[in-house]
């Protein structure tokens, strides 16, 4: 297996982290906006997008688990990226609070 340069994310790690950030985003949109506004159309629309992203995460994880590709996934690196890249989203700030920063609960 090819080892990535120290500190650099591999393309596979980047794809997985981006997909996981999308999961955070769509889950937050459904729970924080769709339910708060009682908007069933919005919930249905975002749930469809969430399902597509969940399938993408499952596919990426399956490829790595089955040994396709030549790069292992460093989940600690992916987790740090997801925590950092999720900060623009309310759900991301709630799930991954930054030290010294109070999470915002408004939309």
C-alpha positions in Angstrom: 0.0 0.0 0.0 1.2 3.5 -0.8 1.7 5.7 2.2 0.7 9.3 1.8 3.1 12.1 2.6 3.0 13.2 6.2 0.1 15.6 6.7 -1.2 15.2 3.1 -4.5 13.5 2.5 -4.8 11.0 -0.2 -7.5 11.4 -2.9 -9.4 8.5 -1.3 -9.3 10.1 2.1 -10.4 13.4 0.6 -13.3 11.8 -1.2 -14.4 10.0 2.0 -14.1 13.2 4.1 -16.0 15.3 1.6 -18.8 12.7 1.5 -19.0 12.5 5.3 -19.2 16.3 5.5 -22.2 16.1 3.1 -23.8 13.6 5.5 -23.4 16.1 8.3 -24.8 18.9 6.1 -27.9 17.1 4.9 -28.6 15.5 8.3 -28.5 18.9 9.8 -30.7 20.5 7.1 -33.3 17.8 7.6 -33.4 18.0 11.4 -32.7 21.6 12.0 -34.6 23.3 9.1 -37.1 20.8 7.7 -38.5 19.7 11.0 -38.4 23.2 12.5 -40.3 24.6 9.6 -42.6 21.5 9.4 -41.8 21.4 5.7 -42.4 17.9 4.4 -41.3 18.7 0.9 -38.0 20.1 2.1 -37.5 17.0 4.3 -38.2 14.7 1.4 -35.9 16.6 -1.0 -33.0 16.6 1.4 -33.6 13.0 2.5 -33.1 11.9 -1.1 -29.8 13.8 -1.3 -28.8 12.3 2.1 -29.5 8.8 0.8 -27.4 9.4 -2.3 -24.5 10.6 -0.1 -24.9 7.7 2.3 -24.6 5.3 -0.7 -21.5 7.1 -1.8 -19.9 6.7 1.7 -20.9 3.0 1.7 -19.3 2.6 -1.8 -16.1 4.3 -0.8 -15.8 2.3 2.5 -16.6 -0.9 0.6 -13.9 -0.3 -2.0 -11.3 0.2 0.8 -12.5 -2.8 2.8 -12.4 -5.1 -0.2 -8.8 -3.9 -0.9 -9.5 -2.0 -4.2 -7.1 0.7 -4.7 -3.6 1.0 -3.3 -4.0 3.4 -0.5 -5.2 2.7 3.0 -7.6 5.2 4.7 -6.3 6.9 7.8 -9.5 7.4 9.7 -7.9 9.8 12.2 -6.9 12.1 9.3 -10.4 11.8 7.8 -12.0 12.5 11.2 -10.0 15.7 11.6 -10.9 16.9 8.1 -14.6 16.2 8.7 -14.5 18.1 12.0 -12.8 21.1 10.4 -14.7 21.1 7.1 -18.1 20.7 8.9 -17.7 24.0 10.7 -19.7 26.1 8.2 -22.8 24.0 9.0 -24.8 24.3 12.2 -24.8 20.5 12.6 -21.1 20.4 12.2 -20.5 23.0 14.9 -22.8 21.1 17.2 -21.2 17.7 16.5 -17.6 19.0 16.4 -17.4 22.0 18.8 -14.2 24.0 18.8 -12.5 24.8 22.1 -13.5 28.1 23.4 -16.4 28.5 21.0 -20.0 28.2 22.0 -22.0 26.2 19.5 -24.6 28.2 17.6 -28.0 26.5 17.6 -29.9 28.9 15.3 -30.2 28.1 11.6 
